[in-house]
Amino acid sequence: MTEDGHVVTVLHGARDAAERDAVMDGFRFGKTKVLITTNVLARGIDVNQVNMVINYDLPVDQRGAPDFETYLHRIGRTGRFGRTGVSIAFIHDQKSWKELDAFQQYFGVEMVKIPTKDWEETEGMIKAGMSFLNLRY
């Protein structure tokens, strides 16, 4: 991503509190536009400009069962303070498909598959989703 001109920072549990605060301040004040993080930020962060969360893996508990609470907290980073947002999950095998289906069933929603062979179409679908969300609020 940095090769494409994006300012990216990383945050994980191995960083000390001062480092985490510095990373968060940089993200909060727009010095970095992309923040890649582990579940260390699944809860307790309020940054109003977050408009997209990408789940590389869907959260599961210690038994490997879908973790609905963590998922809700993760995607709740978007659309905060009356704003809209998009949450994307990478689904790449039968296991992740079953996990996604469990989240759909639990929350009573249907998630939309976004094709990835045509990036302009992908971008259009994401923008349309955000516009749809704007109309609902």
CORVENRA-V497482 format. One line per field, one symbol per residue. psi: psi as a letter, one per 30 degrees, with the letter a starting at -180 (. if undefined). A space follows every 50 residues. Layout:
BEGIN
psi = ???
END
This chain:
BEGIN
psi = eefggkjklkklffkleeeeeeeeeeeeggfkfkjklaffgflgkjjfgk fkkkjekkklaffglkjeeeeeeeffflglhglllkkkkjjfleefeeee eeeeeefhlkkkkkkgfjfeeeeeeeeeeeeeeeff.
END
